[in-house]
Amino acid sequence: MTANATAEDAVERASSVQSFYGRWATLYDGLARFTPGIGRLRREAVAALELDPGDVVVDLGCGTGANLPFLRDAVGPTGTVVGVDLTAGMLSRARRLVDARGWRNVHVVQGDATRPPVGGPVDGVLASFVVGMLDDPAAAVADWCDLVHAESTGASDPMASESFGNVVLVDAALSDRAVARPLNAAFRALTVLSTPPTLQFRYDPSPHDVLRERVRTARDALRERSSATAHREHLLGVVRVTGGRIQRAVVAPE
Ligand SMILES: C[S@@+](CC[C@H](N)C(=O)[O-])C[C@H]1O[C@@H](n2cnc3c(N)ncnc32)[C@H](O)[C@@H]1O
């Protein structure tokens, strides 16, 4: 495949993501907030980020902003939360939430999670239900780890004294456990309905296999870069939360 064809594919995929999520933003927002157990899952993911008041955290593929209240709670009024998403329709819901709560330190911006429009170092990166949509999840995760590892611009930067930050991935994919067969069947139906482009994904390779492979690859990439990882599974292994602790760059005092 030529470089041009690859770039065109990426543009086409981005536009299909935007039109799909743009169309379904309202429905997605309801699912993202009110699915039973989802709040607990988001809280668990944010706890895995090990944030402190005043920290800087980025939510990549933030969608309608369902993680933002938990992230804002963790960093408090002195921290910074940045949500990034490709889809304007999803972001406008996130922005409405930010405005309604009057959070001045929560920002949502349109951008590509594979080329985050934020400079490091940051204290945490969260990506929930996103890596399964990326063509090269391993490269994206490596870049996200770099955001934490990035050198501070000045020795006086308070982050220079902290030794690590965290990258946390939350995903759902087919479980490998035999006991999860009925859940896997329900998950297959949900994936077909909720993954753009809906029709194209019915072809070979199956969307579930693509999703599972991307989720696995992303986690392997995170483990490779982490000095320690924590992994938890829910719903018989369908839902996974993986956190990786990323060492900070050493900054020589000026
Ligand atoms: C399944 S939703 C997850 C939203 C949110 N993280 C959550 O937990 O509810 C996936 C989101 O990823 C966004 N997305 C997909 N590919 C992206 C990319 N390359 N860069 C930024 N956002 C992306 C979509 O627009 C969509 O809002």
The ligand as an SDF file (V2000), in Angstrom:
LIG
                    3D

 27 29  0  0  0  0  0  0  0  0999 V2000
  -16.8360    4.6020   22.1540 C   0  0  0  0  0  0  0  0  0  0  0  0
  -16.5990    6.3340   22.2470 S   0  0  0  0  0  0  0  0  0  0  0  0
  -15.8530    6.5040   23.8800 C   0  0  0  0  0  0  0  0  0  0  0  0
  -16.0830    7.8680   24.4610 C   0  0  0  0  0  0  0  0  0  0  0  0
  -15.5900    8.0620   25.8930 C   0  0  0  0  0  0  0  0  0  0  0  0
  -14.1660    7.8310   26.0230 N   0  0  0  0  0  0  0  0  0  0  0  0
  -16.3360    7.2040   26.8570 C   0  0  0  0  0  0  0  0  0  0  0  0
  -15.7240    6.4670   27.6280 O   0  0  0  0  0  0  0  0  0  0  0  0
  -17.5630    7.2860   26.8880 O   0  0  0  0  0  0  0  0  0  0  0  0
  -15.2170    6.5540   21.2080 C   0  0  0  0  0  0  0  0  0  0  0  0
  -14.8670    8.0010   20.9910 C   0  0  0  0  0  0  0  0  0  0  0  0
  -13.5770    8.0470   20.4110 O   0  0  0  0  0  0  0  0  0  0  0  0
  -13.5620    9.0950   19.4480 C   0  0  0  0  0  0  0  0  0  0  0  0
  -12.4560    8.8030   18.5450 N   0  0  0  0  0  0  0  0  0  0  0  0
  -12.2990    7.7450   17.7090 C   0  0  0  0  0  0  0  0  0  0  0  0
  -11.1110    7.8150   17.0850 N   0  0  0  0  0  0  0  0  0  0  0  0
  -10.5020    8.9480   17.5490 C   0  0  0  0  0  0  0  0  0  0  0  0
   -9.2610    9.5730   17.3020 C   0  0  0  0  0  0  0  0  0  0  0  0
   -8.3780    9.0580   16.4340 N   0  0  0  0  0  0  0  0  0  0  0  0
   -8.9740   10.7050   17.9670 N   0  0  0  0  0  0  0  0  0  0  0  0
   -9.8430   11.2520   18.8390 C   0  0  0  0  0  0  0  0  0  0  0  0
  -11.0410   10.7100   19.1180 N   0  0  0  0  0  0  0  0  0  0  0  0
  -11.3640    9.5640   18.4890 C   0  0  0  0  0  0  0  0  0  0  0  0
  -14.9360    9.0730   18.8310 C   0  0  0  0  0  0  0  0  0  0  0  0
  -15.2550   10.3120   18.2390 O   0  0  0  0  0  0  0  0  0  0  0  0
  -15.7960    8.7640   20.0500 C   0  0  0  0  0  0  0  0  0  0  0  0
  -16.2100    9.9520   20.6790 O   0  0  0  0  0  0  0  0  0  0  0  0
  1  2  1  0
  2  3  1  0
  2 10  1  0
  3  4  1  0
  4  5  1  0
  5  6  1  0
  5  7  1  0
  7  8  2  0
  7  9  1  0
 10 11  1  0
 11 12  1  0
 11 26  1  0
 12 13  1  0
 13 14  1  0
 13 24  1  0
 14 15  1  0
 14 23  1  0
 15 16  2  0
 16 17  1  0
 17 18  1  0
 17 23  2  0
 18 19  1  0
 18 20  2  0
 20 21  1  0
 21 22  2  0
 22 23  1  0
 24 25  1  0
 24 26  1  0
 26 27  1  0
M  CHG  2   2   1   9  -1
M  END
$$$$
